[in-house]
Amino acid sequence: MKHIVTLALLLFSVCTFSQKNPTVKEEINLTELNKKQIIDSLTKQLEEFYIRANAIGEIKKKLNENYKQGMYKNISDPNEFASKLSTNLIDISKDLHFRVMYDPEWAENKLKDTDKETFKKIKAEELTEAKKKNFGFQQARILEGNVGYLEFNYFEDPAIGSETAAAMMHILGNTDALIIDLRKNNGGAMEMGQFISSYLYANKELPLYKYYYYEKGRKKLEREMWLLPSVPGKRMDDIDVYILTSGATFSAAEWMSYSLQNLKRVTIIGEKTAGGAHPIDRKVLAHGFSVNIPFGEVKDPVTNTDFEGKGVMPDVLCKSEEALNTSHLLAIQKLSAKNKDSLNNLDWFIPIIKNRQKPVHVDSAILKSYQGKYGKAELAFEDNSLYYKWNNIVTLLLTPLEQDLFLIDGIDEFRIKIITENKSVTGIKRIYQDGQEKVYKKD
């Protein structure tokens, strides 16, 4: 069976671990013996699988000291105990991938997963949940200037998510630049990063990741992950690609960013990422508990290192919430520089993007001064906004791009420029994307 290299986020907020699991039908109160047995089973799994063998002794020592000193004495709720153990593991190891969970149903099914019917049931439930999340994909759309935008919030296994991923890439296949938004992406299967990355190259042999992991008995297995020789649909190997990151970008999302950055294929824009580089596997503990254990290590073929504990540093640092507009503006400026002789003036879109980041405000008194009739057109001030009326047929909102330049809601072909002479409004001008202008004098 294929081994999926899974890297997933702790979700940072440890308080989320204390939420009641909807599958748990009966609450239990943990005894001191229960807690000791859970800790013992946890340290046993660490000894078997944890990637940092030299750290296991310290983790085991600290957890047992916590138990003996009564740190867990007043905790009887299993979800609270799972949360506390998660916090302790991270504090001791500084490894963000650790997470202890209480889910008796999952643990029971996992122990029986050699049963074909049980295995099929688990897979069917996973598929149902993945479908509800659209396999992680939130949106694919075309921004101004034919710049593609792809947002997905986790990396699903391509075995079930590749069709949706391919459909998203198909939507974006004719764009002139691509923005991939990983600001809310918490990781998952690295194979999805491999799948998406393969669209960004012509058919060529190129290693993305090399990794090793431990199986039972600390048997070490070494693997490499390369670009796929084929993908469904059109490749996007000749366009600029931008990846958006934040402090919440984690694990497999970091690896895709880091790998493509080192290959000089993408420009990363946003904040430094979280810094979790290790693949994980979920192991069963005593009394219905389980733990996500970092059981392997990934290395970048170019740098021969990783970003564990350090994070991935963007090429363009900015606040996470500014990353989309920053990347869109950069993409338009680069495309404009490449296409100076084109009739399609891409600089046309720059004021829109800048205004989206920092909206222009025009004082009401100034807007009122623009009122009047201009041939078949009329500018009217209503409800603190300026409207464009044409031939008494349509009324459209005007959005200021500058103090005297306005975008027309629903019309992309032209904008309205206010003409003033000696501080008086004398007319309006239609400005078209191809550079044409039409003037209408004020009545």
Summary of the structure (lengths in Angstrom):
residues: 443
radius of gyration: 28.0
end to end distance: 78.4
largest distance: 90.0
contacts: 1407
relative contact order: 0.11
helix: 35%
strand: 29%
